[in-house]
Amino acid sequence: MNQFTGYELLWLFLIYSFLGWVLETVIATVRQRKVVNRGLINGPFCIIYGIGAVLITIWLQELSGLWLFLFSAVYASVVEWIAGHLIQKIYHERWWDYSDIKWNLDGYICLPFSIIWGALGYVIVKWSNRLLLDFLNICPEFLIHFILLILIGALAFDALASYILLRGTSEKLEKWEEANNRFVSISAKIAKWITVHVQSRIHKAYPKAVKAEAVTASKEIFAAGCGFYKIVMLFFIGAFLGDITETIFCRITAGIWMSRSSVVWGPFSIVWGLAIGAVTALLYKYKDKSDSFLFTAGTLLGGAYEYLCSVFTEMMFGKVFWDYSKIPFNLGGRINLLYCFFWGIAAVVWFKKLFPFFEKGIEKIPIKIGKMVTWVLIVFMSCNIMMSCLALIRYDERSNQVEAKNSLQIWLDQHYDDKTMQRIYPNAIEAK
């Protein structure tokens, strides 16, 4: 597995963001018969393409053929789907709508474009990345680093400024203009002009952009709707239930009690917690759809998610935490068809049976107590994850005969020795 440097990934992000901007702008210009800027920000970058390309580059580099095409289509479509919802949540607008195209999901993604994303992902992994990195390697290092810093700085400033200005309402700007302070008044006029300019550019680039109704959560109920507090609480519920479920499953199938925890403190499976939180956030609007829809969405998203987690943990800790090589219809030992179906079944059971029960229970918690408990749990799990990462990194160092050289390494060797780590992570093996 190739280990890309942060420097290389930043360049790939910028290049593919620019190429995506070129592609989108050309298509929109041809359709509208006038030049338009299709970037999400003012500069010549369409960052959705950059994010999708880097995601595919890192996590799908082992795949080839049909699998590379399919997973590229799934990952890129999820990125596009999330981006569409984030834009609607932040700006209260829909910038694109595929509702008039067959086989679409809520107008944010559709099958024809997913096929295009799959083909582009295939090209990226098989040929494009190699050519771009080879070109960067022959360029003067100082010049490339200098240009990279300028581009990243400009991109960050552009994105932040666009966000701040577009979040400002016309009512606020008008109030600023009425201020007695002359400097504040002039600043407000400039800000208003830029805001109108940016909004005008966006509406020209995305003529299908329409105002979306903002959904406001009730202030009288803790974690109403599908907001931050509810997702966090569901993460902890999913992490605990996932660990218990896998432990019982191992007992039934293998006849032994085996730790399935992802962390060193407590019975929590981070993979399951993130899965429950993510699938709830992604599919909350569709929770009342048919069982077949939820099963299909759960199967595809669950398989893509488990594959991503497998690659990430191997890259991060040098360990393989599960291996399905002996199970039929597996993909590199990282996922298999049977367990993908389990993800689909879990999605149906979660939304149809379990989620309504837990949702009612969470919303009954008093607001002040609920917020306090949520932040205590966040602090606890943050420390738990940090300690688990340190213990796993040191575990990998010991397997590579790296001697303890500082007080932290000595402390980890004393409290999280090989015997303890093997008990917590019995399936972790050295990555080849």
N, C-alpha and C positions, 0 to 999 in steps of 0.2 A: 504494500500500500504506500503510495506516494505521500510524503509529508510536505505540504505546501507551507512556505513561510508567510507570516503576516504581510510582509512587503509584496509578495507575489499575489496574494489574495486581494489586497487593496487595488493593485493594478488591474487585475481581472474584473473586479467590481466596477471600476471606473470605465474600463474599455467596453464592457458589455452594457453598462448603463448608457454610454454614448451611442453604441451601435443600436441599442433598443430605441433610443430617441430618434436616431436617423430613420429606422424602419417605421416607427409610428408616425413620424412627421411626413415622410414620403407618402405613406398610405392615406393619411388624413388630407394631405395637400391634393392628391389625385382625386379623392372623393369629393372634397369641397371646392376644388378648382381655385384654391388660393393657399398661399403659404401660411401654415399655422405651427405653433410650438406645442408639441404634444407632451412635453415633460411635466412631471408633477410639480416641479419647481421652475424657476425662471431660466436657469442655465441649461445647456444642451445635454441633460442627463435624464434618463427615465430609470429611476433607481429600482423599480420593481424588477426590471430585467437583470440588473446587477445583482440583486439579492438572490433571485432565482438561479442565476448562472453559478454564483459562488456556492450555493447550497448543493446544486447538482454536481459541481466540480469536486467538492469535498466528500460527499457521501455516496456517490454513485460511480466512483472511479473503478471499482472492481467489476462492474456489470458490463455486459456486452449484448449485442443482438437485440432480440425482442424485449428482454427484461430491461435493458437500458432505456429503450424507447418508452415502455409502459411506465416505469418509475419516474422518468423525466416528465412525462405528461401529468402524472399524479402530483408530484412535488410542485411543478410550475403552476398547475391549476389551483392548488391549495394556497400558494403565495398570492396569486391573482385574486382569489376569493377573499382571503384575509385583508388584502389591500383595499378591495372595494368596500368592505364593511368598515374598516378603519376610517377611510375617507368620509363615508356617510356619518360615522359617529363623531368625527372631529369637525367636519365642515357642514354637516347636515345636507349634503348633496350626493347625488349619484352621478358619477362622471362618465360612466359607460353602462350600457344596458343591452344585453343579448336576448331580451325577451322575445324578439321577433325571429330568432334563430332556433331551429328545432334542437331538442335535446340540450336545453339550458337548465341551470340551477339558479332560480331566483334572479335571473338576468345578469349575474356576476360572472359566471363561467359557462361555457358551452362545449359540446363535443368537438365541433370542427376546430376551434382554437386550441383545445387541449391536444388534439392530434398534431397541430403545428408546433406547439410547445414541446411535445415529445420528440419531434424530428429535430428541432433546434437543440434540444438537450443532447441528443445523440451526436450531433455534429460537434458540439462543444467538447464533450468528453473524448471523442475518437480522434479529432484532428485540430480543432481550433485552439484549445489550451496549449498544446505542444508548440504550435506555430507562434503564438503570441509570446510565450515564455522564452522561446529561442530568440525571438527578435529583441526582447528586453535584455537578454544576457549579452548581446553583442553591442548594446548601446553603452556609452560612458556612464559608469555607476553614479558619479557625482551629479551629472546632469539629470539622470532619471530620478534620483532621490529628491533633487531640488524641485523638479516639475511635480512630483507626487505630492510633496508638502503643500505647494501652492494650490493644486487642484483639490486636495482634501480640505484645506482651509476655506477655499472659495465655496465648495459644495456645502460644507457645514454651515457657513454664514448664510448662504442662500436659502438652505432648508429652514434654518431657525427663523430668519427674517420673514420668509413666506408664511410660516406657521403663525408667528406672532401677529402679523398684519391681518391675515385672513381670519384669525380668531377674534380680532377686534370688531365690534359691531359699529354700524353707522351712528347709532344713538350715542355711543361712548365718544366717538370722534367729534360729533356735533357739540357735546358738552364741553370737550376740551377747547373747541374753538371759541366758546363763550367765556372762557376764563379771562380774567383781567391781565394776567401775566402775558406780555407780548411774545416772549420766547415760547411759552407753552402753546399759544395760539398758532404761531408759525409752524411749530413742530407738528401740531395736529393737522394742519392743512397739507403738509408734505406727506404725513402718514396716510391721510385720506386719499390723496392723489395716487400714491403707490398702491394702496389697497384696491382702489377702483381699477387701476391698470392691471393688477394681477388677476382680479376676478374677471375682467374683460377678456384677458388672454386665455384663462381657463375655459370660459364659456365658448370662445371661438374654437379652441382645440377640442373641446368635448361638447358638441352641439346638443347631445342627448342628455346633458347634465340637467337634472331636475332637483328641486328642493325636496328634501325628505323630512318627514315629521320627526322632531327630536323626542326621544322617549325618556321621560324623567322618572326616576325611581321615587317611590313614596318615602317621605321623610318620617313617617310614623311606624314603619316596619323595618326591622333590621335585615339587611341584605335582600331587599326586594328586587325582583327581576333577575337579571343575570349579570350583576356587577362584580366589582373587585372582591368584596367581603364574602359573597356567596361562593365564588370560584375558589378562594383560598380555603374556606371551610370544606368544600367538596374535595379539594386536593388532599387534605388530611384524612378525611373519611375514606377516600379511594385508596390512599397509601396504606392505611391500616387494614381495610377489608381485602385489598389485593394480597398483602403479605399473608393474612390468615387463610385466604382461599388457596394460594399456591402451596402453603404448608400442608393443608389438609389433602390437596391433590397429590402431593408427593407421598404422603402417608398411604393413600389409597392405591396409587399406581406402583410405587417402589417399595412399600412396606416399611419405610423408615421416616422418622421425624427429622426434617432438614430445615435449617435456617434459610429463609428466602428474603431476608431483609436487605435493603440497599444501603443502610447506614449502620453505624456502630452503636447508636443509642436507640433502642426501641424497635418494635416490629413494624417497620414502615418500608413499603416498596415504592421508591420514587417513580419508577416506571409506571406503575399503576396510578399513583397519585396524579402525575402529569397527564396521563391518558384520560382519567376521569375529568380533570379540570379542562383540558383542551377540547375533548369531545363535547362537553357541555357548552362551552363557549362557542364552538363551531356550529353545533347542530341544535342549539336551543330554539331557534326559530322554527325548526323542522321536527320538534319532538312529538308533534301530533300526527306526523305523516305515517304512511303505512309501514308495517313490519318489514316488508321487502325492501323499502327504501332505506330504512335504518340499518338493516342487515348488510345491504350492499355498501353503504357508506362506511359502516363500521369495519367491514372486511378490508376495504381498500385503504382507509385511513389507518387502521390498526396495523396492517402489514407494513405500510410505508413508515409508520412511527416506530415499530419494533426494529425494523432494519436500520433506521437512523440511530436509535439508541445503541444497537450492537456495534456499529461503526464508531460512534462517539466514545463509548467506554473503552474500546480497544485502543483507539488513538490516544485517549487521555491517560489511561492507567496501564497500558501494555498488557492487559488481561482479557481473556475471553470468558464472559460470565455465563453464557449458555451456548450450546452447540447442538443443532438439530440435524447434523449430518446423517445420523442413522434413521431419521424419520423420512418416509417417502415424500416426494414432491417438495423438497427443501431448496432454498436458494442460498448457496454458499454456507449452509449451516446456520444462517442468521435468522431466517424465518422459514415457515413451512405452511403448506396449504391448509392442513387441519387446524393449526393454531390461528391462522387468519380467519377461518370460519368461526373459531371461538370468539375472536374479537367482534365479529358481526353479531353473534348471538348475545354477547355481553352488551352491545349497544342497544339491542332490542329490550333486553331484560332491564337495563339501567333506566331507559326513558319511560318504558311502559309500567314498570313495577316499583323500582327502588327510588328513582329520582323524585317522584311526587311525595313520597314519604319523608325523605330527607329534607326536601325543600320546605315542607310545612314545619318540620322540627326546627330548622335553622331560623326561619322567619318568626318563630315564637320567642326566640331569645331576646331579652331586653337590649335596646340599642347600645347603651353605654357598656354593659357587660360584654355584649357580642364584639364590639370594636376592641375592647381591652384584651379579651381572650384571643382574638385574631392576631393582634400584634405580638402578644406573648408567644403564640405558636410560631409566628414568622421568625422571631428572634431565635427561638429554640431550634427550629429546623435549619436556619442559616448556620448556626454554630455546629449543629449535627452534621450537616453536609460538608462544612469546612474541615471538621475533624476527620470525617470519613475519607475525604480526598487526601489529606495528609497521611493518614494511616495506609491507604492504598498505594500512594506514591512511594512511601518508605518500604512497604511490602514488596513492591516491584524492584526497588533498589537492592534490597537484601537478596532477592532471587538472582540478581546480577552481580552479587559479591561486592556491593558498595558498602564500605565500612562507615560507621557512624562517626561524624567529624564535629558535630556541634551538639549543644544541649537538647535541642528539639529532637534530633534524630535519636539520641540516647533515650530520651523520655518515651518516644514512640516505640522503640525497641523493647522497653520495659513493660509498657502498658498494652501494646498491640503487637505482640510477638507473632511468629508464624502460626503457632498453635491456635491463638485467639482468632487470627484472621481466617484460618482455614475453617474454624467453627462458624464464623459469621458468613463467610463466602465459600462454601464447600465446593461449588462448581467452577470457581475461578481458576483458569489455567493460563500458562504463559502463551502469549500470542506468537504465532510462527512468523 
